[in-house]
Amino acid sequence: MSEFRQDIVTKEWVLIAPSRSGRPNEFHTEEATPADLPEVLESCVFCPGSEAQTPAPIATYPSLGAWKIRVVPNKFGVLTLEQQVPKRDFYVRLPGIGSHEVIITRPHNRPVALLAVEDVDLMLQVYIDRINELEKHESVKYVHIIQNHGKLGGASLTHPHSQVFAMPFLGPHIQQELRGSSSHYDIFDQCLYCEILRHERSGKRRLIFETAHFVVICPFESKMAYQMRIMPKRHEANFNHITREERQDLAAVLKSSLRLLHDKLKNPSYNFYLHTMPFLRSKNVNHNEEAYHWHLVILPRINIWAGLELGTEIYVNTIPPEQAAEYLRGGST
């Protein structure tokens, strides 16, 4: 039987609608990338040997010798830190101030699921470095880090890469999370995300796995089939404030989570993104670091959103998260 579920933080609704065609063993997902990709593809602009085909790097890791990660401006970036003159008319408009960067990992044929853990750890360190660097720009209010994998995930190039968007304001989703968590804290003097952690670790129905520092769940209000949320056990609002030990653990957790999708769902397209506390200079924002809890969301792109979702923003998910978590843990449904 179908069931409406509400996100306890943002108050958004989803519709969990189990159907026979949505059973895990009957899901037919399109592989995001071919299995026989080479480590280096001569025609790929992101591969070693093609460095001249991208803009000059902002940073390379390591700084000398053969690079493992390059950070470059997006050649077709949608934002720029150059000053622009605002335009005024009947509608509200704001210049595209900000920054759009690409974080390129070296092997052409190794998405995060197949990277060495130490290389995932380095990628996370680059995420932290870019947040810290972009915070220095007064016009930047929030840094949004994403990764698109596969055509259905919106990846325009096969070569694995992440993207960094430095934004002049906050998007609606992160604002909803900040408002909801702050409102809960004002009433109960508790971080709502910490309460979610305790509830999910106790009940275990939606728990996929946990480590010394992190918990991985299929959220109660999953919009997508097999959606995952990675949450730190230690309360922290800012992703860039995690310890070295936590970062190294997160590298293994992120790799393992994406490897589950790669193996169990046959390498589907996906998106993942980080949600973290915005910079303090952001106006009209709830900056209660005791109330907010950074997290990483993984969205496998195996649902097709249509008129209901786009018109109402009530998303239909045909795989209950309890069933998804059991399957990803190794059970059968």
VOBA-1610 file (N, C-alpha, C; in pm, whole numbers, padded with zeros to 5 digits, always signed):
BEGIN
Met+00084-00119+00000Met+00000+00000+00000Met+00088+00124+00000Ser+00050+00225-00076Ser+00129+00348-00083Ser+00116+00428+00047Glu+00212+00519+00067Glu+00216+00594+00192Glu+00286+00728+00168Phe+00223+00838+00210Phe+00289+00967+00210Phe+00381+00975+00332Arg+00500+01026+00311Arg+00594+01046+00422Arg+00649+01188+00416Gln+00666+01247+00534Gln+00715+01385+00541Gln+00859+01389+00590Asp+00939+01471+00525Asp+01075+01497+00572Asp+01064+01572+00703Ile+01117+01516+00810Ile+01100+01573+00943Ile+01173+01706+00958Val+01271+01732+00870Val+01347+01857+00876Val+01284+01963+00787Thr+01267+01934+00658Thr+01222+02035+00563Thr+01070+02043+00549Lys+00999+01941+00598Lys+00853+01929+00589Lys+00805+01899+00446Glu+00895+01865+00356Glu+00855+01822+00222Glu+00794+01683+00228Trp+00710+01651+00129Trp+00643+01522+00124Trp+00699+01436+00011Val+00698+01306+00033Val+00725+01210-00074Val+00614+01105-00068Leu+00597+01034-00178Leu+00499+00925-00183Leu+00575+00795-00206Ile+00570+00707-00106Ile+00631+00575-00119Ile+00523+00484-00177Ala+00547+00437-00299Ala+00445+00360-00372Ala+00506+00230-00422Pro+00513+00127-00337Pro+00572+00000-00379Pro+00495-00059-00496Ser+00567-00118-00588Ser+00504-00184-00700Ser+00588-00304-00740Arg+00526-00399-00802Arg+00599-00521-00840Arg+00716-00489-00932Ser+00697-00392-01022Ser+00803-00357-01115Ser+00920-00290-01046Gly+00900-00249-00918Gly+01007-00183-00847Gly+01091-00274-00760Arg+01069-00406-00769Arg+01150-00496-00688Arg+01295-00492-00735Pro+01392-00501-00642Pro+01532-00486-00680Pro+01576-00578-00792Asn+01533-00704-00790Asn+01581-00797-00892Asn+01512-00775-01027Glu+01414-00683-01030Glu+01347-00653-01156Glu+01380-00513-01206Phe+01471-00443-01133Phe+01513-00311-01177Phe+01609-00326-01293His+01585-00256-01401His+01674-00259-01516His+01738-00120-01527Thr+01861-00109-01478Thr+01930+00019-01481Thr+02031+00021-01594Glu+02041+00136-01656Glu+02139+00156-01762Glu+02275+00182-01699Glu+02377+00107-01740Glu+02510+00128-01685Glu+02557+00270-01717Ala+02610+00337-01614Ala+02651+00476-01631Ala+02772+00488-01722Thr+02862+00390-01715Thr+02984+00391-01796Thr+03014+00250-01844Pro+03075+00235-01961Pro+03113+00102-02010Pro+03215+00036-01917Ala+03212-00095-01912Ala+03302-00168-01822Ala+03444-00175-01877Asp+03462-00150-02005Asp+03593-00168-02067Asp+03666-00038-02095Leu+03640+00066-02017Leu+03709+00193-02037Leu+03858+00180-02007Pro+03944+00249-02082Pro+04087+00247-02051Pro+04120+00342-01937Glu+04237+00326-01877Glu+04279+00416-01770Glu+04306+00556-01823Val+04356+00564-01945Val+04380+00692-02011Val+04318+00684-02151Leu+04236+00784-02184Leu+04174+00790-02316Leu+04229+00913-02387Glu+04295+00891-02499Glu+04366+01000-02568Glu+04274+01115-02604Ser+04150+01085-02638Ser+04057+01190-02682Ser+03988+01263-02566Cys+04012+01220-02443Cys+03945+01280-02326Cys+04021+01405-02282Val+03950+01516-02268Val+04015+01642-02231Val+04060+01645-02085Phe+04009+01552-02003Phe+04046+01548-01862Phe+04160+01450-01833Cys+04199+01369-01930Cys+04300+01266-01906Cys+04441+01324-01908Pro+04535+01256-01841Pro+04677+01295-01849Pro+04721+01303-01995Gly+04795+01409-02026Gly+04838+01431-02163Gly+04753+01533-02236Ser+04633+01563-02181Ser+04542+01660-02245Ser+04527+01786-02161Glu+04622+01810-02072Glu+04609+01922-01978Glu+04591+02056-02049Ala+04650+02072-02167Ala+04641+02199-02239Ala+04500+02228-02288Gln+04414+02127-02287Gln+04278+02146-02338Gln+04181+02200-02231Thr+04230+02213-02109Thr+04148+02273-02003Thr+04209+02407-01964Pro+04134+02493-01897Pro+04195+02617-01845Pro+04309+02584-01749Ala+04396+02681-01727Ala+04510+02663-01636Ala+04459+02621-01498Pro+04528+02526-01433Pro+04477+02475-01306Pro+04483+02578-01193Ile+04383+02571-01109Ile+04381+02649-00985Ile+04474+02584-00883Ala+04475+02449-00884Ala+04561+02373-00793Ala+04580+02233-00850Thr+04693+02172-00818Thr+04718+02032-00852Thr+04767+01960-00727Tyr+04734+01833-00718Tyr+04774+01750-00603Tyr+04837+01622-00657Pro+04965+01594-00624Pro+05060+01684-00558Pro+05096+01800-00650Ser+05160+01902-00594Ser+05191+02022-00672Ser+05302+01999-00772Leu+05386+01897-00750Leu+05495+01863-00841Leu+05483+01718-00885Gly+05533+01688-01004Gly+05530+01551-01054Gly+05395+01515-01113Ala+05372+01384-01128Ala+05247+01335-01186Ala+05130+01369-01093Trp+05031+01434-01148Trp+04918+01476-01066Trp+04821+01361-01040Lys+04756+01367-00925Lys+04647+01275-00892Lys+04512+01346-00906Ile+04512+01476-00872Ile+04390+01556-00882Ile+04428+01693-00937Arg+04348+01742-01031Arg+04360+01878-01082Arg+04230+01953-01052Val+04245+02079-01012Val+04130+02168-00994Val+04141+02275-01100Val+04041+02285-01187Val+04044+02382-01297Val+03912+02459-01300Pro+03916+02582-01351Pro+03788+02651-01374Pro+03708+02574-01480Asn+03578+02569-01463Asn+03495+02506-01565Asn+03500+02590-01692Lys+03540+02527-01802Lys+03556+02599-01929Lys+03425+02661-01973Phe+03315+02598-01933Phe+03182+02649-01968Phe+03106+02684-01840Gly+03177+02745-01746Gly+03122+02773-01614Gly+02999+02863-01618Val+02910+02840-01525Val+02786+02918-01518Val+02798+03036-01422Leu+02911+03046-01348Leu+02931+03154-01252Leu+03071+03211-01267Thr+03089+03337-01229Thr+03221+03400-01233Thr+03236+03495-01115Leu+03360+03505-01063Leu+03387+03597-00953Leu+03409+03741-01000Glu+03407+03762-01132Glu+03421+03898-01184Glu+03300+03982-01144Gln+03326+04107-01107Gln+03218+04196-01066Gln+03127+04227-01185Gln+02998+04228-01157Gln+02900+04258-01261Gln+02800+04360-01207Val+02744+04436-01297Val+02649+04540-01257Val+02508+04481-01250Pro+02442+04490-01135Pro+02305+04437-01125Pro+02210+04511-01220Lys+02110+04439-01268Lys+02009+04497-01356Lys+01876+04502-01281Arg+01804+04608-01301Arg+01677+04625-01231Arg+01563+04642-01331Asp+01459+04566-01313Asp+01336+04587-01389Asp+01223+04526-01308Phe+01115+04487-01372Phe+00997+04434-01302Phe+01030+04307-01224Tyr+01117+04220-01281Tyr+01152+04093-01220Tyr+01280+04106-01137Val+01296+04012-01044Val+01416+04009-00960Val+01527+03938-01036Arg+01640+04005-01052Arg+01754+03946-01120Arg+01882+03976-01041Leu+01976+03882-01048Leu+02104+03898-00981Leu+02212+03846-01074Pro+02320+03919-01093Pro+02427+03870-01180Pro+02479+03734-01134Gly+02532+03657-01229Gly+02584+03523-01198Gly+02719+03529-01132Ile+02723+03593-01014Ile+02848+03607-00939Ile+02876+03478-00865Gly+02999+03435-00868Gly+03037+03314-00797Gly+03153+03247-00867Ser+03162+03117-00851Ser+03271+03042-00913Ser+03222+02902-00946His+03274+02848-01056His+03236+02714-01100His+03365+02641-01136Glu+03402+02543-01052Glu+03529+02472-01067Glu+03504+02323-01090Val+03604+02259-01147Val+03599+02115-01171Val+03716+02050-01098Ile+03687+01944-01024Ile+03790+01865-00954Ile+03803+01733-01028Ile+03918+01713-01092Ile+03939+01598-01180Ile+04028+01495-01112Thr+03979+01373-01097Thr+04066+01264-01051Thr+04131+01199-01174Arg+04246+01136-01156Arg+04332+01099-01269Arg+04278+00986-01358Pro+04244+00867-01303Pro+04209+00755-01393Pro+04076+00778-01465His+04075+00754-01594His+03954+00771-01674His+03849+00665-01641Asn+03894+00549-01597Asn+03805+00434-01580Asn+03774+00402-01434Arg+03801+00493-01343Arg+03776+00464-01202Arg+03692+00573-01137Pro+03561+00552-01133Pro+03478+00641-01051Pro+03511+00618-00904Val+03450+00694-00817Val+03482+00685-00674Val+03469+00542-00622Ala+03372+00469-00672Ala+03350+00330-00627Ala+03472+00242-00650Leu+03554+00277-00749Leu+03668+00192-00786Leu+03802+00257-00755Leu+03801+00376-00700Leu+03926+00442-00662Leu+03986+00379-00537Ala+04116+00393-00521Ala+04180+00355-00395Ala+04130+00449-00285Val+04117+00397-00163Val+04065+00478-00053Val+04150+00603-00031Glu+04282+00591-00044Glu+04368+00708-00024Glu+04344+00816-00128Asp+04301+00777-00248Asp+04268+00877-00350Asp+04134+00943-00322Val+04040+00869-00267Val+03912+00929-00224Val+03939+01027-00110Asp+04027+00988-00019Asp+04064+01076+00092Asp+04124+01206+00040Leu+04211+01196-00059Leu+04269+01317-00118Leu+04161+01403-00183Met+04066+01341-00250Met+03955+01416-00310Met+03878+01493-00203Leu+03852+01431-00090Leu+03780+01498+00019Leu+03862+01613+00075Gln+03995+01595+00083Gln+04080+01704+00128Gln+04073+01822+00032Val+04066+01793-00098Val+04050+01899-00197Val+03917+01971-00177Tyr+03810+01897-00148Tyr+03682+01960-00118Tyr+03698+02063-00005Ile+03765+02019+00101Ile+03784+02107+00218Ile+03867+02229+00179Asp+03974+02207+00103Asp+04060+02318+00062Asp+03984+02420-00022Arg+03898+02373-00110Arg+03824+02465-00195Arg+03721+02545-00114Ile+03655+02480-00019Ile+03562+02554+00068Ile+03638+02663+00143Asn+03752+02628+00202Asn+03829+02724+00280Asn+03880+02839+00194Glu+03920+02810+00072Glu+03971+02914-00017Glu+03859+03005-00065Leu+03747+02948-00104Leu+03637+03028-00159Leu+03568+03111-00051Glu+03582+03070+00074Glu+03524+03148+00184Glu+03589+03287+00192Lys+03708+03302+00137Lys+03778+03431+00143Lys+03713+03537+00054His+03629+03495-00039His+03565+03590-00130His+03434+03641-00069Glu+03427+03771-00051Glu+03313+03832+00018Glu+03181+03803-00052Ser+03184+03789-00185Ser+03059+03769-00259Ser+03004+03627-00245Val+03085+03534-00195Val+03044+03394-00185Val+02977+03371-00050Lys+02855+03320-00055Lys+02780+03291+00068Lys+02772+03141+00098Tyr+02786+03059-00008Tyr+02772+02915+00012Tyr+02850+02842-00096Val+02913+02729-00059Val+02984+02645-00154Val+02912+02511-00163His+02868+02479-00284His+02793+02356-00308His+02881+02263-00391Ile+02910+02144-00336Ile+02997+02048-00403Ile+02915+01927-00444Ile+02930+01888-00571Ile+02851+01779-00625Ile+02939+01685-00707Gln+02886+01567-00735Gln+02942+01482-00838Gln+02829+01419-00916Asn+02836+01430-01049Asn+02741+01365-01139Asn+02811+01247-01205His+02744+01133-01207His+02802+01011-01266His+02703+00954-01365Gly+02744+00942-01490Gly+02658+00883-01591Gly+02566+00983-01658Lys+02517+00946-01775Lys+02432+01035-01854Lys+02306+01074-01780Leu+02242+00977-01712Leu+02118+01008-01640Leu+02144+01095-01517Gly+02270+01098-01473Gly+02308+01185-01362Gly+02350+01324-01408Gly+02346+01347-01539Gly+02379+01479-01592Gly+02524+01499-01625Ala+02607+01392-01620Ala+02749+01405-01651Ala+02767+01425-01801Ser+02832+01534-01839Ser+02855+01562-01981Ser+02980+01491-02032Leu+03069+01451-01939Leu+03191+01378-01974Leu+03199+01251-01890Thr+03251+01144-01949Thr+03263+01017-01877Thr+03369+01023-01769His+03477+01097-01792His+03589+01101-01697His+03539+01148-01560Pro+03570+01074-01452Pro+03520+01110-01319Pro+03567+01249-01276His+03475+01327-01226His+03508+01461-01178His+03396+01510-01086Ser+03432+01599-00997Ser+03336+01668-00911Ser+03328+01813-00955Gln+03225+01882-00910Gln+03210+02024-00942Gln+03187+02104-00816Val+03240+02225-00816Val+03230+02315-00701Val+03162+02443-00748Phe+03051+02477-00684Phe+02977+02599-00716Phe+02986+02694-00596Ala+03047+02809-00615Ala+03050+02912-00510Ala+02936+03008-00539Met+02839+03013-00448Met+02712+03081-00475Met+02701+03213-00400Pro+02633+03313-00459Pro+02614+03441-00390Pro+02495+03440-00294Phe+02421+03331-00291Phe+02309+03316-00197Phe+02283+03167-00177Leu+02190+03135-00087Leu+02159+02996-00056Leu+02040+02949-00139Gly+02046+02823-00185Gly+01935+02763-00254Gly+01822+02729-00157Pro+01701+02707-00209Pro+01584+02682-00123Pro+01599+02558-00035His+01660+02450-00087His+01666+02326-00010His+01749+02342+00117Ile+01869+02400+00104Ile+01953+02417+00222Ile+01888+02516+00319Gln+01816+02616+00267Gln+01746+02709+00355Gln+01637+02636+00434Gln+01566+02545+00368Gln+01463+02468+00439Gln+01525+02383+00550Glu+01640+02322+00521Glu+01707+02242+00624Glu+01749+02327+00742Leu+01803+02444+00714Leu+01848+02534+00821Leu+01731+02582+00905Arg+01620+02619+00839Arg+01502+02666+00913Arg+01443+02554+00998Gly+01429+02435+00936Gly+01367+02324+01009Gly+01449+02279+01128Ser+01579+02269+01110Ser+01664+02224+01221Ser+01674+02330+01330Ser+01677+02458+01290Ser+01684+02566+01388Ser+01554+02576+01468Ser+01441+02560+01399Ser+01311+02565+01468Ser+01300+02453+01570His+01344+02334+01534His+01341+02221+01626His+01430+02247+01747Tyr+01547+02303+01721Tyr+01640+02330+01832Tyr+01582+02434+01928Asp+01515+02534+01872Asp+01456+02638+01957Asp+01353+02580+02053Ile+01283+02477+02011Ile+01177+02417+02093Ile+01232+02311+02187Phe+01318+02223+02136Phe+01360+02105+02211Phe+01505+02109+02260Asp+01579+02213+02220Asp+01719+02225+02260Asp+01800+02102+02220Gln+01765+02047+02103Gln+01833+01927+02052Gln+01855+01942+01902Cys+01968+01889+01854Cys+01991+01882+01710Cys+01900+01774+01652Leu+01817+01811+01555Leu+01724+01715+01496Leu+01798+01604+01422Tyr+01908+01637+01359Tyr+01985+01535+01287Tyr+02046+01434+01383Cys+02090+01481+01500Cys+02142+01389+01601Cys+02031+01294+01649Glu+01910+01347+01660Glu+01797+01262+01699Glu+01766+01160+01590Ile+01775+01201+01464Ile+01755+01107+01354Ile+01859+00996+01361Leu+01984+01033+01387Leu+02090+00933+01400Leu+02058+00830+01508Arg+02018+00878+01624Arg+01986+00787+01735Arg+01871+00695+01698His+01770+00751+01634His+01653+00672+01597His+01689+00565+01494Glu+01765+00603+01393Glu+01799+00507+01286Glu+01896+00400+01335Arg+01988+00436+01421Arg+02082+00336+01475Arg+02011+00240+01569Ser+01908+00289+01636Ser+01833+00203+01727Ser+01740+00109+01652Gly+01668+00164+01554Gly+01571+00082+01481Gly+01633-00010+01378Lys+01738+00037+01311Lys+01818-00041+01216Lys+01747-00078+01086Arg+01619-00049+01071Arg+01547-00093+00949Arg+01600-00024+00824Arg+01643+00101+00840Arg+01694+00177+00726Arg+01846+00196+00732Leu+01909+00133+00829Leu+02054+00141+00844Leu+02122+00047+00746Ile+02215+00098+00666Ile+02290+00014+00573Ile+02417-00035+00640Phe+02498+00057+00693Phe+02614+00019+00773Phe+02662+00140+00850Glu+02747+00117+00947Glu+02808+00226+01021Glu+02953+00193+01052Thr+03031+00298+01076Thr+03172+00283+01110Thr+03197+00358+01241Ala+03322+00377+01275Ala+03356+00447+01399Ala+03301+00589+01399His+03295+00652+01280His+03259+00794+01275His+03135+00827+01193Phe+03082+00730+01116Phe+02973+00762+01024Phe+02865+00657+01023Val+02745+00702+00986Val+02628+00616+00969Val+02575+00638+00828Val+02540+00528+00761Val+02484+00535+00626Val+02344+00475+00631Ile+02246+00555+00589Ile+02106+00510+00594Ile+02039+00534+00460Cys+01928+00466+00438Cys+01831+00505+00337Cys+01727+00590+00411Pro+01720+00720+00384Pro+01633+00807+00465Pro+01487+00764+00462Phe+01419+00788+00572Phe+01276+00757+00587Phe+01195+00816+00472Glu+01234+00937+00428Glu+01157+01010+00326Glu+01232+01011+00193Ser+01295+00899+00158Ser+01376+00893+00036Ser+01295+00934-00087Lys+01348+01029-00163Lys+01286+01071-00288Lys+01315+00972-00400Met+01432+00911-00393Met+01479+00821-00497Met+01492+00679-00442Ala+01472+00581-00527Ala+01499+00443-00488Ala+01648+00429-00456Tyr+01678+00369-00341Tyr+01816+00343-00296Tyr+01892+00471-00262Gln+01819+00577-00234Gln+01883+00700-00188Gln+01959+00672-00058Met+02075+00732-00043Met+02158+00715+00077Met+02190+00851+00139Arg+02204+00851+00270Arg+02254+00969+00341Arg+02368+00925+00432Ile+02482+00990+00419Ile+02597+00965+00505Ile+02600+01076+00609Met+02599+01038+00738Met+02593+01135+00846Met+02705+01109+00947Pro+02773+01214+00991Pro+02876+01196+01095Pro+02813+01172+01231Lys+02873+01083+01309Lys+02822+01058+01444Lys+02848+01177+01536Arg+02962+01241+01518Arg+02994+01358+01600Arg+02919+01478+01545His+02854+01552+01633His+02781+01669+01587His+02878+01773+01533Glu+02854+01813+01409Glu+02935+01917+01345Glu+02854+01978+01233Ala+02847+02109+01230Ala+02769+02178+01128Ala+02847+02198+00999Asn+02979+02208+01009Asn+03063+02243+00896Asn+03144+02122+00847Phe+03123+02084+00722Phe+03199+01973+00665Phe+03349+01999+00671Asn+03391+02123+00645Asn+03533+02155+00640Asn+03599+02161+00778His+03525+02129+00883His+03582+02122+01018His+03604+01978+01065Ile+03584+01880+00978Ile+03605+01742+01021Ile+03753+01717+01048Thr+03780+01620+01134Thr+03918+01586+01168Thr+03980+01500+01058Arg+04110+01486+01063Arg+04179+01400+00966Arg+04130+01256+00977Glu+04112+01210+01100Glu+04065+01073+01120Glu+03925+01054+01062Glu+03838+01153+01082Glu+03703+01145+01026Glu+03707+01149+00873Arg+03793+01234+00820Arg+03803+01243+00673Arg+03848+01110+00613Gln+03944+01046+00675Gln+03993+00918+00624Gln+03884+00811+00635Asp+03808+00813+00743Asp+03698+00719+00758Asp+03590+00747+00653Leu+03562+00875+00630Leu+03461+00913+00531Leu+03502+00865+00392Ala+03631+00869+00362Ala+03678+00821+00231Ala+03638+00675+00211Ala+03660+00593+00313Ala+03624+00452+00303Ala+03473+00434+00297Val+03399+00516+00372Val+03253+00508+00375Val+03193+00547+00240Leu+03243+00656+00182Leu+03191+00702+00053Leu+03221+00600-00056Lys+03342+00550-00058Lys+03378+00448-00157Lys+03290+00324-00141Ser+03272+00277-00017Ser+03192+00157+00008Ser+03047+00178-00031Ser+02993+00295-00002Ser+02853+00325-00035Ser+02832+00322-00186Leu+02922+00387-00260Leu+02909+00390-00405Leu+02942+00255-00468Arg+03028+00177-00401Arg+03057+00043-00450Arg+02934-00047-00439Leu+02855-00027-00332Leu+02730-00102-00319Leu+02638-00077-00437Leu+02625+00050-00475Leu+02541+00083-00591Leu+02601+00024-00719His+02732+00036-00731His+02801-00014-00850His+02778-00164-00867Asp+02788-00240-00758Asp+02777-00385-00765Asp+02632-00433-00763Lys+02552-00375-00674Lys+02414-00422-00655Lys+02319-00374-00765Leu+02343-00253-00815Leu+02253-00196-00915Leu+02320-00182-01051Lys+02436-00247-01066Lys+02506-00254-01195Lys+02547-00116-01247Asn+02617-00043-01160Asn+02678+00084-01198Asn+02576+00183-01253Pro+02478+00224-01171Pro+02379+00319-01221Pro+02435+00461-01223Ser+02371+00548-01298Ser+02401+00690-01287Ser+02361+00737-01147Tyr+02430+00839-01099Tyr+02394+00893-00967Tyr+02440+01038-00959Asn+02391+01105-00857Asn+02442+01234-00813Asn+02472+01223-00665Phe+02579+01286-00621Phe+02592+01307-00476Phe+02628+01453-00451Tyr+02587+01500-00333Tyr+02615+01639-00298Tyr+02635+01651-00148Leu+02708+01755-00109Leu+02733+01787+00031Leu+02642+01901+00074His+02586+01887+00194His+02516+01998+00257His+02589+02034+00384Thr+02630+02159+00393Thr+02708+02206+00507Thr+02660+02345+00547Met+02706+02393+00661Met+02665+02525+00709Met+02718+02635+00617Pro+02632+02731+00578Pro+02679+02843+00496Pro+02773+02933+00575Phe+02840+03022+00504Phe+02932+03114+00569Phe+02855+03215+00655Leu+02919+03264+00759Leu+02852+03348+00856Leu+02803+03480+00798Arg+02863+03524+00686Arg+02821+03652+00629Arg+02688+03644+00554Ser+02634+03523+00537Ser+02505+03508+00470Ser+02396+03573+00554Lys+02317+03659+00494Lys+02213+03731+00566Lys+02084+03650+00570Asn+02003+03680+00670Asn+01870+03619+00685Asn+01878+03466+00685Val+01981+03413+00751Val+02003+03269+00757Val+02018+03227+00903Asn+01960+03113+00938Asn+01974+03059+01073Asn+02114+03000+01088His+02200+03070+01162His+02338+03026+01177His+02362+02959+01312Asn+02273+02872+01349Asn+02288+02801+01476Asn+02364+02671+01450Glu+02493+02670+01481Glu+02575+02552+01454Glu+02543+02437+01547Glu+02473+02465+01656Glu+02428+02357+01744Glu+02308+02285+01684Ala+02239+02349+01592Ala+02116+02292+01537Ala+02141+02216+01408Tyr+02244+02255+01332Tyr+02265+02195+01199Tyr+02372+02087+01204His+02368+01998+01106His+02453+01878+01103His+02485+01850+00957Trp+02611+01867+00916Trp+02643+01846+00774Trp+02617+01699+00736His+02596+01674+00609His+02570+01538+00561His+02594+01531+00411Leu+02606+01411+00362Leu+02627+01387+00218Leu+02514+01298+00168Val+02454+01335+00057Val+02339+01264+00000Val+02379+01202-00133Ile+02343+01075-00152Ile+02366+01003-00278Ile+02231+00968-00338Leu+02210+01009-00464Leu+02083+00987-00533Leu+02105+00902-00658Pro+02080+00772-00653Pro+02084+00691-00776Pro+01976+00737-00872Arg+02009+00751-00999Arg+01912+00803-01094Arg+01843+00690-01169Ile+01757+00621-01095Ile+01682+00511-01156Ile+01532+00535-01150Asn+01491+00647-01091Asn+01352+00692-01099Asn+01339+00788-01217Ile+01225+00789-01279Ile+01194+00889-01381Ile+01090+00985-01323Trp+01127+01109-01304Trp+01033+01207-01253Trp+00947+01261-01367Ala+00819+01276-01339Ala+00725+01319-01444Ala+00640+01435-01392Gly+00521+01449-01446Gly+00439+01566-01418Gly+00401+01582-01272Leu+00372+01470-01203Leu+00334+01481-01062Leu+00448+01542-00981Glu+00567+01487-00999Glu+00683+01536-00921Glu+00716+01680-00957Leu+00719+01710-01087Leu+00759+01843-01131Leu+00653+01948-01098Gly+00527+01907-01098Gly+00421+02002-01072Gly+00389+02024-00925Thr+00413+01921-00842Thr+00378+01931-00700Thr+00500+01926-00608Glu+00615+01883-00661Glu+00736+01857-00582Glu+00710+01752-00474Ile+00612+01665-00501Ile+00593+01545-00420Ile+00649+01430-00503Tyr+00757+01372-00459Tyr+00830+01275-00539Tyr+00783+01133-00509Val+00768+01054-00614Val+00720+00916-00600Val+00839+00822-00603Asn+00848+00738-00501Asn+00956+00640-00488Asn+00893+00502-00478Thr+00927+00414-00572Thr+00863+00282-00575Thr+00934+00178-00490Ile+01047+00215-00428Ile+01119+00122-00341Ile+01120+00177-00200Pro+01045+00122-00106Pro+01050+00171+00031Pro+01194+00168+00083Pro+01236+00269+00155Pro+01375+00273+00203Pro+01412+00154+00292Glu+01314+00099+00364Glu+01342-00019+00445Glu+01383-00137+00356Gln+01314-00152+00245Gln+01344-00258+00150Gln+01478-00232+00081Ala+01503-00105+00046Ala+01628-00069-00018Ala+01746-00096+00073Ala+01734-00059+00201Ala+01844-00080+00296Ala+01873-00229+00314Glu+01767-00310+00323Glu+01787-00453+00337Glu+01862-00511+00217Tyr+01824-00468+00098Tyr+01890-00516-00023Tyr+02037-00475-00027Leu+02064-00351+00009Leu+02201-00301+00007Leu+02286-00364+00117Arg+02222-00403+00226Arg+02295-00473+00333Arg+02334-00614+00292Gly+02265-00668+00191Gly+02297-00803+00148Gly+02181-00898+00155Gly+02065-00848+00199Gly+01947-00934+00206Gly+01878-00941+00072Ser+01766-01010+00068Ser+01688-01022-00056Ser+01545-00980-00026Thr+01477-00928-00130Thr+01338-00887-00112Thr+01253-00943-00224
//
